[in-house]
Every structure is written in C-alpha cells, then in structure tokens.
Amino acid sequence: MTQKIEWEEVKEIWKNSSQSKKIDIHISQLKEELKSKSSEFEKNSINSDISVITSYWDDFKSKTSQFEKDSVKNDLSEINKLLKNFLSLFNKKK
C-alpha cells in the first residue's frame, strides 16, 4: 500500500470511530486554550519557524533516502494495524 492509502485508511478509521467526535471536541478546546495562553512573541516565533521549514521543504524532501521513506511507510502500516486492533477491542468492550 502506498503512504497516501495508508493515511486515508487511518483517517477513515478515525472518522468512523464512535469516540472521535468527543475527542475532536476536546482537541478543539485544547487548541483554543493554547491559543489564548500563547504570547504574541510565541505566536510570531512559531510562524517564523513554519516559514523557515516551508522554504526548505523541497530541498529536504529530495534528500530523503529510500530507507527513510520505507521506514515511514512501514510505521504507517504498523500504526494502521494497531489502530484497527485497538478499535476492535474497544468496540467489543461496549
């Protein structure tokens, strides 16, 4: 499976989870809380870091080895399997 398919499958599992709505709400609340507690300096610093990372991304991406790509692909596959197992166990306990 390609990485894109693996990610799509993980997203699909997440969306179909009975708990995802509750978790999404908590994450949204957490994000808002973090935003409200961040200083302007911190926000500017994060934006600056993102700009630097974005500007170097194409160069970085081309230097990624096949080993690293395969490793990420394998990790995604493993995460996908574990997530499926976890959700199946979780659904059995209901």
C-alpha positions in Angstrom: 0.0 0.0 0.0 1.2 3.5 -0.7 1.5 6.0 2.1 -1.4 8.0 0.9 -3.7 5.0 1.0 -2.4 4.1 4.5 -3.1 7.7 5.7 -6.5 7.7 4.1 -7.3 4.4 5.8 -6.2 5.7 9.2 -8.3 8.9 8.7 -11.3 6.7 7.7 -10.9 4.6 10.8 -10.7 7.7 12.9 -13.7 9.3 11.4 -15.8 6.2 11.9 -14.8 5.7 15.5 -17.6 6.2 17.9 -15.3 8.3 20.2 -13.9 10.6 17.5 -16.5 13.3 17.9 -15.8 13.5 21.6 -12.1 13.6 21.1 -12.3 16.2 18.4 -14.2 18.5 20.7 -11.6 18.1 23.4 -8.8 18.7 20.9 -10.6 21.8 19.7 -11.0 23.1 23.2 -7.3 22.4 23.9 -6.2 24.3 20.8 -8.3 27.3 21.8 -6.9 27.2 25.3 -3.4 27.0 24.0 -4.0 29.9 21.6 -5.4 32.0 24.4 -2.4 31.3 26.6 0.3 31.9 23.9 2.0 35.3 23.9 2.4 37.3 20.7 6.1 36.5 20.8 5.4 32.8 20.9 2.9 33.0 18.0 5.4 35.0 15.9 8.1 32.6 16.7 6.0 29.6 15.6 5.0 31.4 12.4 8.7 32.2 11.7 9.7 28.6 12.3 7.0 27.4 10.0 8.1 29.8 7.3 11.7 28.6 7.5 10.7 24.9 7.4 8.4 25.5 4.5 11.1 27.3 2.5 13.5 24.4 2.9 10.9 21.6 2.5 11.5 20.9 -1.2 15.3 20.7 -0.7 14.8 18.5 2.4 12.2 16.2 0.7 14.6 15.5 -2.2 17.3 14.4 0.2 15.2 11.8 2.0 16.6 8.3 1.5 14.7 5.4 0.3 15.3 3.7 3.7 13.6 6.7 5.4 10.7 6.6 3.1 10.3 2.8 3.6 10.6 3.2 7.3 7.8 5.8 7.4 5.7 3.5 5.1 6.2 0.6 7.5 5.5 2.7 10.5 2.2 3.9 9.0 1.3 0.3 8.2 2.0 -0.7 11.8 0.1 2.3 13.2 -2.8 1.3 11.0 -2.9 -2.3 12.3 -2.6 -1.2 15.9 -5.4 1.3 15.5 -7.7 -1.3 14.0 -6.9 -3.7 16.8 -7.4 -1.1 19.4 -10.8 0.0 18.0 -11.9 -3.6 17.6 -11.1 -4.3 21.3 -12.7 -1.0 22.3 -15.9 -1.9 20.4 -16.0 -5.4 21.9 -16.0 -3.9 25.5 -19.0 -1.7 24.8 
